Amino acid sequence: MKKTVLCVAGILALLISGCSAGSAKSEEKTLKGVFAKHGMKIGTCVTSAMIGKENTSEIMLSQFNSLTMENAMKPENTLNMIKSQEAGKPVVEFNREALSILEWAKENNFAMRGHTLIWYSQTPDWIFREGFTVSGGFVGRDEMLSRMEAFISGTFEKLKELGFLDLFYAFDVVNEAWMEDGSMRKNHWSEIIGDDYLWYAFYYADKYAPESIDLYYNDYNEQYKTDALLKFVETLKDENGKYLIDGIGFQAHLYTSDSLKGYFYAVDKLAETGLKIQLTELDIGLGKYMDPLPAEDDNLKKQGQFCYDLINGLFERVDSGKLKMDALTFWGFCDSLSWRKEYSPLLYTKDLTPKYAYYGAMQVKDKAGY
């Protein structure tokens, strides 16, 4: 049962001013209340440190209803080398941080996005080698397919065994497999198995994941990979022509200098596939790539306007039926905790004061920098 969220003084009073626990009016003044009106969950990435501090956990409890682990469910943190050596196949073992987050999410009725299974990065080298050792030679195609299947099936089996499987509504099966020029990224999965490793990843995920979990392909710079992704998702079908994939994840690491018109072109084209679209790692940096702007009022106002226009455009598409989007995830909420902190890309300052961007996401136009 979800813990009662108490209104507190100071910063959090500004955040959820006028609330009374459990009231519909209070819920409407939160991000999760605003997004619920459009049939959507609203999420943030999460670490054990964030749930362990009262000020940050209170914001998550009051504002969000979906969580994605920032790092704790990436392959390097879920594959256990010693146990894999003993078993002769990949063994999934969640670490202490992952377990603490899952327990907290279950206790507080959060939904979860799984992130991630098959990825070129943060995947241990030993999973590709003889004997599951760092010094072994690379295995062959058939063995690697067997290991991929064991890894994917083992992830869902472990979550079920621990009583957490029902928390998950979406899972990133493959992460960042395509380049901006339309070519496939080279990595150990593709080098050992071949280019069809992508099809097999979704085939195994479709085989072992429950129907309640949507299966996603997730990537960054999606607005520059639109054509490649359109072609790619059409290959992810079984022998009966049924999609093995349910959705496409747009990481949405954006900048205030970006063209929203160009971004919505990518959203609209990929929405035409009929697959779900989610913004999975949204942050909006001040300035442009490799050229951050200072967190001054004019720049922060532009960020608030960008956020308002982005969310408003998504809501309009969802409400009109042009876009299947049931969740949006910010990659954190506080600038000082962001992996792109030099761009001040999130909804709150380092002292947890709501920014113009927060009100942009809330669709409060007169507080969003306009």
WORARA-V552766 format. One record per residue. NEAR is the number of other C-alpha atoms within 12 Angstrom. Layout:
# WORARA-V552766
NEAR
NEAR
This chain:
# WORARA-V552766
11
17
19
16
27
24
25
21
15
14
22
30
23
20
31
33
22
21
24
20
19
17
17
17
16
25
28
25
31
38
43
34
28
32
34
29
24
27
21
32
34
45
40
44
44
46
32
28
20
30
28
17
15
19
27
32
33
28
38
41
38
41
40
41
40
44
49
44
41
33
28
31
40
35
38
30
29
38
39
29
29
20
19
27
20
14
16
21
32
39
33
36
31
31
21
16
26
33
25
23
37
38
24
31
38
26
18
27
26
35
38
46
46
47
42
42
45
46
34
29
23
24
27
25
27
30
44
39
29
23
26
31
24
17
14
14
16
24
26
20
23
18
24
31
32
25
38
41
33
30
37
39
30
30
39
37
25
24
30
18
15
20
17
31
30
27
33
34
31
43
45
44
49
41
37
35
37
34
22
20
16
20
17
26
26
21
24
30
40
28
21
25
27
22
23
21
36
40
33
34
44
39
30
34
40
31
21
29
37
23
20
19
28
35
43
43
46
40
39
28
32
41
34
26
32
33
24
27
39
29
18
28
37
25
24
35
21
19
11
8
12
17
26
35
43
38
42
50
49
42
33
37
34
39
35
36
25
26
18
27
16
20
31
30
21
30
41
30
26
35
31
23
27
23
33
36
43
42
41
48
41
40
44
49
40
39
27
24
19
13
15
23
26
19
27
18
18
19
30
38
28
32
45
44
35
40
44
34
31
36
40
27
26
37
30
20
23
29
20
13
19
24
33
33
41
35
45
47
45
46
39
45
45
36
32
23
30
32
23
29
27
24
35
39
48
48
44
37
27
24
18
29
27
33
40
38
48
42
36
36
46
39
34
27
23
16
24
31
27
23
